[in-house]
Amino acid sequence: KGSVIIEYVGPILTNQERDEKGGKYLFEVSSRRTIDGSGRANIARYINHACKPNAEPEIRKGRVFIEAIKKIRAGDEITYDYGEEYVDAFIKPHGCKCRTCITKKQ
């Protein structure tokens, strides 16, 4: 708990570049800057969404660090909440498949 797990990395896009590119791996760091995390070197892009996550993103000086908010044991999936805007656009149309939501359905 409290440890930095990984940094979300990629080229910095302007709002115009972000709007032209679109996609799922864009992480807004300010009102004018967005990280394009679509490159495969950005291993943080593989962290999944969860409604009750064990990590959270922290934005510091235009950089995004994923930090543990709970104790994470070896073998546990690392997750964070992608935020309302992303969830509404990409997850809700297909239904959330995080562990909490799947368990509720059973």
C-alpha positions in Angstrom: 0.0 0.0 0.0 1.3 3.4 -0.9 4.0 2.2 -3.3 4.4 3.3 -6.9 3.8 0.3 -9.2 4.4 1.7 -12.6 4.4 4.9 -14.7 1.9 5.4 -17.5 4.1 6.5 -20.4 3.8 7.7 -24.0 4.0 10.7 -26.2 2.3 13.9 -25.0 -0.5 15.1 -27.3 -2.2 18.5 -27.6 -6.0 18.6 -27.5 -6.1 18.8 -31.3 -3.8 15.7 -31.7 -5.8 13.8 -29.0 -9.1 14.6 -30.8 -7.7 13.5 -34.2 -6.2 10.3 -32.8 -9.0 9.1 -30.5 -8.7 5.7 -28.9 -8.8 3.9 -25.6 -5.2 4.5 -24.3 -5.4 8.2 -23.9 -4.7 9.5 -20.3 -5.5 13.2 -19.8 -3.0 14.8 -17.5 -4.2 18.4 -17.8 -6.7 20.5 -19.7 -4.2 20.9 -22.5 -2.1 17.7 -22.4 -2.9 14.0 -22.8 -0.5 11.0 -22.8 -0.9 8.6 -25.7 -0.3 5.2 -24.0 -1.1 3.1 -27.0 2.5 2.0 -27.6 3.3 -1.6 -26.4 6.2 -0.3 -24.4 3.7 1.3 -22.1 3.0 -1.8 -19.9 0.7 0.2 -17.7 -1.8 0.2 -20.5 -2.6 -3.5 -19.6 -3.9 -2.6 -16.2 -7.7 -3.2 -16.2 -10.6 -1.2 -14.8 -12.3 -2.2 -11.6 -15.1 -0.5 -9.7 -13.3 -1.4 -6.4 -9.6 -1.1 -7.5 -6.4 -1.9 -5.6 -4.5 1.0 -7.2 -5.1 4.5 -8.5 -3.4 7.0 -10.8 -1.5 9.9 -9.4 -0.7 12.8 -11.7 2.6 14.6 -10.8 4.1 17.3 -12.9 2.5 16.0 -16.1 3.4 12.4 -15.4 1.1 9.6 -14.3 2.1 7.0 -11.7 0.0 4.1 -10.7 0.1 3.6 -6.9 -1.2 0.8 -4.7 -4.1 1.9 -2.4 -4.4 -1.6 -0.9 -1.9 -4.4 -0.1 -1.4 -6.3 -3.3 -0.1 -9.8 -3.1 1.9 -11.7 -5.7 -0.5 -13.0 -8.4 -3.2 -10.3 -7.7 -4.5 -8.4 -10.7 -3.6 -4.7 -10.6 -6.6 -2.5 -11.3 -7.7 1.1 -11.1 -11.0 3.0 -11.8 -10.8 4.4 -15.3 -13.2 7.3 -14.4 -16.7 8.1 -15.2 -16.2 9.5 -18.7 -14.2 6.5 -19.9 -16.6 4.0 -18.2 -19.7 5.6 -19.8 -18.1 5.6 -23.3 -16.4 2.3 -23.4 -17.4 0.0 -20.6 -21.1 0.5 -19.8 -22.3 -0.3 -23.4 -20.9 -3.8 -22.9 -21.3 -4.2 -19.2 -18.5 -4.0 -16.6 -16.6 -7.2 -16.3 -14.6 -6.3 -13.2 -14.5 -8.9 -10.4 -17.0 -6.8 -8.2 -19.6 -6.5 -11.0 -19.2 -10.2 -12.1 -19.7 -11.3 -8.5 -22.9 -9.2 -8.1 -24.4 -10.9 -11.2 -23.9 -14.4 -9.8 
